Amino acid sequence: MRNLLGTAHLSKADALLILDTAEDMAATQQREVKKLPTLRGKTVVNLFFEDSTRTRISFEAAAKRLSADVINFAAKGSSVSKGESLQDTAQTLQAMGADAVVIRHPASGAPHTLATSGWISAGVINAGDGTHEHPTQALLDAFTIRKRAYGVDSRGRDLAGLRVAIVGDILHSRVARSNLWLLSTLGADVTLVAPPTLVPQDVSRWPARVVYDLDDAIAQGPDVLMMLRIQLERMNAAYFPSEREYARRWGLDAQRLAALGADSIVMHPGPMNRGLEISAAAADSAQATVLEQVSNGVSVRMAALYLLLAGHTDTTKEEQR
């Protein structure tokens, strides 16, 4: 695997390879000594042009547990804040001998540009670009769903037959985009649930149906209800009447939680707006997988870094371009 830029062009075989490798990584994290020597001598750069807590720390933990050297690069306080271009930053990292670059950027397509520009020879992992994609979040979500669905016997299994409803701010969510492509590739039946103003204009080619009523979606008996954060920082207009109205119509409250099947799970990529898209009762319930997602994220990102820097697999068409 040369780069991991998105899930839209990720094959089912490659997706399952990453998930199965993550199973191996998760097993090592149950040992007393969690650190592996696999990437000793390699340098991983976390290149974050947007604020992040979970993703950056997760990638840092994953790299360190594989014995890689880690450089954390934040745009704030760096030469980027003085006007340095992505090209100049990349060439600086090349001169430092970076083997892998984990990049989060507000511009959709920035990781693809970095990976295909020739500015840098390091492998590139997309940690979120604009409203485009966030592939490792989708992979850790799929890993979490698979573990909940199949338990210890999940290796090699896809998500065929599982029904997933993704609820909330679809318009601004790179998590929703990566998840709908990956989950569909793995065989899941995906439904998007949102107010009409928070659905992109043309989703006719997306592998998902769209509904506008959360109660109707819950009545269909989804196996997974994935709640998305309302991204107020990306909104420059009024997409719904008020936060109270949004919570009433599209928020997962205690009543809607009770209407879910007992075996259904509740997911959220974090950070959560408690009381807006999800209630405290739902976020802290036994059906919620929020903390499992965080824990599984380290194993999935260990797998991605391993396959990027030490493993061998066929590259996707997207990565060959």
C-alpha positions as CSV (number, residue, x, y, z in Angstrom):
1,M,0.0,0.0,0.0
2,R,1.6,3.2,-1.2
3,N,-0.8,5.8,0.2
4,L,-4.2,5.8,2.0
5,L,-6.1,8.8,0.6
6,G,-9.7,7.7,0.8
7,T,-12.2,4.9,0.8
8,A,-14.1,5.6,-2.5
9,H,-11.4,3.7,-4.5
10,L,-10.4,1.2,-1.8
11,S,-11.1,-2.3,-2.9
12,K,-12.9,-4.8,-0.7
13,A,-9.7,-7.0,-0.6
14,D,-7.6,-4.1,0.6
15,A,-10.2,-3.0,3.1
16,L,-10.4,-6.5,4.6
17,L,-6.6,-6.7,4.7
18,I,-6.4,-3.5,6.8
19,L,-9.2,-4.7,9.1
20,D,-7.6,-8.1,9.5
21,T,-4.1,-6.6,10.1
22,A,-5.8,-4.3,12.7
23,E,-7.0,-7.5,14.5
24,D,-3.4,-8.6,14.8
25,M,-2.4,-5.2,16.1
26,A,-5.3,-5.2,18.6
27,A,-4.1,-8.6,19.9
28,T,-0.6,-7.2,20.6
29,Q,-2.2,-4.4,22.7
30,Q,-3.5,-7.0,25.2
31,R,0.1,-7.9,26.1
32,E,2.0,-6.5,29.0
33,V,4.5,-5.0,26.6
34,K,2.6,-3.3,23.9
35,K,5.5,-1.9,21.8
36,L,6.6,-3.7,18.7
37,P,9.9,-3.2,16.9
38,T,8.3,-3.3,13.4
39,L,9.0,0.3,12.3
40,R,12.2,1.0,14.2
41,G,14.2,3.6,12.2
42,K,11.2,4.9,10.4
43,T,10.0,8.5,10.8
44,V,6.3,9.4,10.8
45,V,5.3,13.1,10.5
46,N,1.9,14.2,11.8
47,L,1.2,17.2,9.6
48,F,-1.9,18.9,10.9
49,F,-3.3,22.1,9.4
50,E,-6.5,21.8,11.5
51,D,-7.0,21.3,15.2
52,S,-7.3,17.7,16.3
53,T,-7.2,15.7,19.5
54,R,-8.3,12.1,18.9
55,T,-6.9,11.6,15.4
56,R,-3.5,13.2,16.1
57,I,-3.0,11.4,19.4
58,S,-4.2,8.1,17.9
59,F,-1.7,8.3,15.1
60,E,1.1,9.3,17.5
61,A,0.3,6.4,19.8
62,A,0.1,4.0,16.8
63,A,3.4,5.1,15.4
64,K,5.2,4.9,18.8
65,R,3.8,1.5,19.5
66,L,5.4,0.3,16.3
67,S,8.7,1.9,17.4
68,A,8.7,4.7,14.8
69,D,10.1,8.1,15.5
70,V,7.3,10.7,15.5
71,I,7.4,14.4,14.5
72,N,4.2,16.4,15.3
73,F,3.9,19.4,13.0
74,A,1.0,21.9,13.7
75,A,0.3,24.7,11.3
76,K,-0.3,27.2,14.2
77,G,3.1,28.6,15.3
78,S,4.9,27.2,12.3
79,S,6.1,28.8,9.1
80,V,2.7,27.9,7.6
81,S,1.2,30.7,9.7
82,K,3.7,33.0,8.0
83,G,2.5,32.0,4.5
84,E,4.7,29.0,3.7
85,S,3.1,26.8,0.9
86,L,2.2,23.1,1.1
87,Q,5.0,22.5,-1.4
88,D,7.6,24.2,0.7
89,T,6.5,22.4,3.8
90,A,6.5,19.1,2.0
91,Q,10.0,19.6,0.7
92,T,11.2,20.5,4.2
93,L,9.8,17.2,5.4
94,Q,11.5,15.4,2.5
95,A,14.8,16.9,3.5
96,M,14.2,15.7,7.1
97,G,13.8,12.1,5.8
98,A,10.2,11.5,6.5
99,D,9.0,8.0,5.6
100,A,5.3,8.6,6.1
101,V,3.2,11.8,6.4
102,V,-0.2,11.8,8.1
103,I,-1.9,15.0,6.9
104,R,-5.0,16.8,8.0
105,H,-5.9,19.8,5.9
106,P,-8.9,22.2,5.5
107,A,-8.7,21.9,1.7
108,S,-10.3,18.9,0.0
109,G,-7.8,17.1,-2.1
110,A,-4.7,18.4,-0.3
111,P,-3.5,14.8,0.7
112,H,-3.9,13.7,-3.0
113,T,-1.9,16.7,-4.1
114,L,0.9,15.9,-1.6
115,A,0.9,12.2,-2.6
116,T,1.0,12.7,-6.4
117,S,3.0,16.0,-6.8
118,G,6.5,14.5,-6.6
119,W,7.4,16.9,-3.8
120,I,7.9,14.1,-1.4
121,S,8.7,10.4,-1.6
122,A,7.1,9.5,1.7
123,G,3.8,7.6,1.9
124,V,0.8,9.7,2.7
125,I,-2.2,8.9,4.9
126,N,-5.2,11.2,4.8
127,A,-6.3,12.2,8.3
128,G,-9.2,14.3,7.0
129,D,-9.3,16.8,4.2
130,G,-12.0,19.5,4.1
131,T,-15.4,17.9,3.6
132,H,-13.9,15.2,1.4
133,E,-12.8,12.1,3.2
134,H,-11.4,10.7,6.5
135,P,-10.5,7.1,5.6
136,T,-9.0,5.8,8.9
137,Q,-12.1,7.0,10.8
138,A,-14.3,4.9,8.5
139,L,-11.9,1.9,8.9
140,L,-12.0,2.1,12.6
141,D,-15.8,2.4,12.5
142,A,-16.0,-0.7,10.3
143,F,-13.6,-2.5,12.6
144,T,-15.8,-1.6,15.6
145,I,-19.0,-2.7,13.8
146,R,-17.4,-6.0,12.8
147,K,-16.2,-6.7,16.3
148,R,-19.7,-6.0,17.8
149,A,-21.4,-8.0,15.1
150,Y,-19.1,-11.1,15.1
151,G,-17.0,-10.9,18.2
152,V,-13.7,-12.8,18.2
153,D,-14.7,-14.6,15.0
154,S,-14.6,-11.5,12.8
155,R,-11.4,-12.0,10.8
156,G,-12.0,-12.1,7.1
157,R,-15.7,-11.2,7.4
158,D,-17.4,-8.4,5.6
159,L,-20.5,-6.4,6.7
160,A,-23.0,-7.9,4.2
161,G,-26.6,-7.7,5.4
162,L,-26.0,-5.1,8.2
163,R,-28.1,-2.0,8.1
164,V,-26.3,1.3,8.9
165,A,-28.0,4.7,9.3
166,I,-25.7,7.7,9.3
167,V,-27.5,10.7,10.9
168,G,-26.9,14.4,11.0
169,D,-24.6,16.9,9.2
170,I,-24.0,14.9,6.0
171,L,-23.2,18.0,4.0
172,H,-20.0,18.9,5.9
173,S,-19.0,15.5,7.1
174,R,-15.9,13.8,5.6
175,V,-16.6,10.9,8.1
176,A,-20.0,10.3,6.4
177,R,-18.5,10.3,3.0
178,S,-15.7,7.8,3.9
179,N,-18.1,5.6,5.8
180,L,-20.8,5.4,3.1
181,W,-18.2,4.3,0.5
182,L,-16.4,1.8,2.8
183,L,-19.4,0.3,4.4
184,S,-21.1,-0.2,1.0
185,T,-17.9,-1.8,-0.4
186,L,-18.1,-4.2,2.6
187,G,-21.7,-5.1,1.8
188,A,-23.6,-3.0,4.3
189,D,-26.9,-1.3,3.5
190,V,-26.4,2.4,4.2
191,T,-29.1,5.0,4.8
192,L,-28.4,8.8,5.3
193,V,-30.7,10.7,7.6
194,A,-30.6,14.5,7.8
195,P,-32.7,17.6,7.3
196,P,-32.8,18.5,3.6
197,T,-30.5,21.5,4.1
198,L,-27.7,19.2,5.4
199,V,-27.8,16.8,2.5
200,P,-25.5,17.6,-0.5
201,Q,-27.2,18.7,-3.7
202,D,-26.5,15.6,-5.8
203,V,-26.3,12.3,-4.0
204,S,-27.9,10.2,-6.8
205,R,-24.6,8.3,-7.4
206,W,-23.9,7.7,-3.8
207,P,-24.4,4.1,-2.7
208,A,-27.1,5.0,-0.1
209,R,-30.7,6.0,0.3
210,V,-31.7,9.3,1.8
211,V,-34.5,9.9,4.3
212,Y,-35.4,13.0,6.3
213,D,-37.1,11.6,9.3
214,L,-35.1,10.0,12.1
215,D,-38.1,8.2,13.7
216,D,-38.8,6.5,10.3
217,A,-35.2,5.4,10.0
218,I,-35.2,3.9,13.5
219,A,-38.5,2.1,12.7
220,Q,-36.7,0.3,9.9
221,G,-34.6,-1.4,12.6
222,P,-31.0,-0.4,11.8
223,D,-28.2,-2.5,13.2
224,V,-26.0,0.6,13.6
225,L,-27.0,4.2,14.2
226,M,-24.1,6.5,13.5
227,M,-24.6,10.0,14.9
228,L,-22.6,12.9,13.3
229,R,-21.4,16.1,15.0
230,I,-23.1,19.2,13.9
231,Q,-20.1,21.2,12.4
232,L,-21.1,24.7,13.4
233,E,-17.6,26.0,12.6
234,R,-18.2,25.1,8.9
235,M,-21.7,26.7,8.7
236,N,-22.0,30.2,7.4
237,A,-25.8,30.1,7.1
238,A,-28.8,28.9,9.0
239,Y,-29.2,25.2,8.1
240,F,-32.0,24.6,10.7
241,P,-34.2,26.9,12.8
242,S,-32.5,26.4,16.1
243,E,-30.3,23.9,18.0
244,R,-33.3,23.0,20.2
245,E,-35.4,22.2,17.0
246,Y,-32.6,20.2,15.6
247,A,-32.2,18.1,18.8
248,R,-36.0,17.6,18.9
249,R,-36.2,16.3,15.3
250,W,-32.9,14.7,14.6
251,G,-31.2,14.2,17.9
252,L,-30.8,10.8,19.6
253,D,-32.6,11.2,22.9
254,A,-33.6,8.6,25.5
255,Q,-37.0,7.9,23.8
256,R,-35.4,7.2,20.4
257,L,-32.7,5.1,22.1
258,A,-35.4,3.0,23.7
259,A,-37.0,2.5,20.3
260,L,-33.8,1.0,18.9
261,G,-33.4,-2.8,18.9
262,A,-31.6,-4.2,21.9
263,D,-28.7,-5.4,19.7
264,S,-28.4,-2.1,17.8
265,I,-25.3,-0.1,18.4
266,V,-24.8,3.7,18.7
267,M,-21.7,5.3,17.2
268,H,-20.3,8.8,17.1
269,P,-16.9,9.8,15.7
270,G,-16.4,12.6,18.4
271,P,-16.2,15.1,19.6
272,M,-19.8,15.0,20.7
273,N,-22.2,17.9,21.2
274,R,-24.1,16.3,24.1
275,G,-27.7,17.5,24.1
276,L,-27.7,18.4,20.4
277,E,-27.1,15.4,18.1
278,I,-26.9,12.9,21.0
279,S,-28.2,12.9,24.6
280,A,-26.1,11.9,27.6
281,A,-28.3,8.9,28.1
282,A,-27.5,7.6,24.6
283,A,-23.8,8.5,24.6
284,D,-23.2,6.7,27.9
285,S,-25.5,3.7,27.3
286,A,-24.3,0.1,26.9
287,Q,-25.2,0.3,23.2
288,A,-22.8,3.1,22.6
289,T,-19.3,2.3,21.1
290,V,-17.8,5.8,21.4
291,L,-14.8,4.7,23.6
292,E,-14.4,1.5,21.7
293,Q,-14.0,3.5,18.6
294,V,-11.2,5.5,20.2
295,S,-9.4,2.4,21.4
296,N,-9.9,0.6,18.0
297,G,-8.6,3.7,16.2
298,V,-5.1,3.0,17.5
299,S,-5.1,-0.6,16.2
300,V,-6.5,0.4,12.8
301,R,-3.9,3.2,12.5
302,M,-1.1,0.8,13.5
303,A,-2.3,-1.4,10.7
304,A,-2.3,1.4,8.2
305,L,1.2,2.5,9.1
306,Y,2.4,-1.0,9.1
307,L,1.0,-1.7,5.6
308,L,2.3,1.6,4.3
309,L,5.9,1.2,5.6
310,A,6.4,-2.5,6.1
311,G,3.6,-4.6,4.6
312,H,3.0,-5.6,1.0
313,T,-0.3,-5.4,-0.9
314,D,-1.6,-4.5,-4.3
315,T,-2.2,-0.8,-4.6
316,T,-5.6,0.6,-5.6
317,K,-6.2,2.5,-8.8
318,E,-6.4,5.7,-6.9
319,E,-2.9,5.1,-5.5
320,Q,-1.4,4.3,-8.9
321,R,-2.5,7.6,-10.4
